[in-house]
Amino acid sequence: MSVSALSFFRLQGGIFGFLQLASLLCLLLLLFKAAQFYLRRQWLLKAIQQFPSPPSHWLFGHKRSKDQELQLLLKWVEKFPSACPRWVWGSRIFFMVYDPDYMKMILGRSDPKAKTTYRFLSPWIGYGLLLLNGETWFQHRRMLTPAFHYDILKPYLGLMADSVRVMLNKWEKLTNQDSFEISQDISLMTLDSIMKCAFTYQDSVQLDRNSQSYIKAISDLSYLIPSRVRNAFHQNDIIYRLTSAGRWTNHACQIAHKHTDQVIRQRKAQLKDEGELEKIKKKRHLDFLDILLFAKMENGSSLSDEDLRAEVDTFMFEGHDTTASGICWIFYALATHPEHQKKCREEVQSLLGDGASITWDHLDQMPYTTMCIKEALRIYPPVPVMGRKLSKPITFPDGRSLPKGILVSLSIYGLHHNPKVWPNPEEFDPFRFAPGSTRHSHSFLPFSGGSRNCIGKQFAMNEMKVAVALTLLRFELLPDSTKVPFPVQRIVLKSKNGFHLHLRKLH
Ligand code: HEM
């Protein structure tokens, strides 16, 4: 046998040997994964045995219908009291909670945010207040709380009213036509408002094309991120980056970051001006972005650029997309309930006249409008769900318990539509919030509760009141019965088919 034939056989033998070894390793890995899957599933089955749920597939979990999640949830809320485990994969569950006592117990503890759901937000909003946990969260929360002090919020009302008027002026040119989609304009208006208030931005973003691309990027991310949470094959960062959804997410994040970077750069440049610095020194409380730029942490070091960017991205998003969702749903609720709309308008007219100015004191003098806003936030909570991972076992007041490590989905939407908590939950009845009415402390949680409640709650309520009051003075809102909004659970509550309303100009 020649030398070359011998080395050919040796090479062939080597390849076979290698393939054999590789197959063995793959088999072992597969067996290991199967054992892991089996053990995890057995552990979960034991952990949730006290909580019945609809039958599910052993591998794929409960059936998922992308846009029918909320409708499915409502069926479960009726059927399974307080809480119900939802299998998203044979060895993964989200434990859904929609009972006020359960909510109270969990929100009263300090369980961290569930990484499984929140980590996908991090390439976009970084580790700012929403995603942080533990001591760093506590330090940031303490640092940023003064940005929402009454003295700071008071002068924001004028800025909010200006932003609303820009939108209403635009709408005046469109009225008495067919219905039109309002959510894009409302998002631009709330973005304008947060930019002027929290970020000391002086131009109007409502007329600027770049801001429209930011809004579009946020809307894309609001869709892409929840889809990724649901998709078992998109959990790995490297694999996800190679998919078209991953590339799209990356592109949308870049657009969002370009927007926030520009805001930081611009403010830093302004602060180089002596006059601007003098103005700041005279202020008792700093605006949000200035707090961040002047921040010194406990150990005396300033906030890193990465931390600063994360907070700006977090507040830019949380500060406008949530209120935009809230305002869209409030407008829709009022459009479909003309009798309540009329009463709100009468209240606002007698308080504000032509609406030339709206002050802090006015906000407490519109009880009926406030009741309607709260009832809309109940039926359409802008943040429909929150996630936690149990850091220690828990026993609920009804005696059922869960071990450490379970992922809990606190469903605000489920809670607000729970017929045991709210009789006839789908009915729009503002009198549920009439002064003197009583209810469980944790039955109405649009802004969450406990130490991790919404830091922007007061800001948001003010903005929604200003937007509703000024809009009702200028327009009658009418629904378009051919295009009824369909609620879908994205990061905030959206309508799958947008918000189409007819606006009839008054006078
Ligand atoms: C209608 C409007 C709003 C609603 C319904 C809302 C609701 C919520 C909810 C439910 C949470 C808890 C989230 C969780 O635990 O995962 C939250 C947290 C938060 N919200 Fe809001 N929000 C609104 C407006 C705002 C505004 C205007 C801002 C900023 C200006 C803001 C900033 C934040 C931040 C930074 C957090 C995280 C707080 C922390 O963990 O310490 N929100 N919000």
Residues whose N, C-alpha, C, O or C-beta is under 5 A from the ligand:
A	BS01	HEM	L129 L130 R141 F315 E318 G319 T322 T323 G326 P382 V383 M386 G387 L445 P446 F447 S448 S451 R452 N453 C454 I455 G456 F459 A460
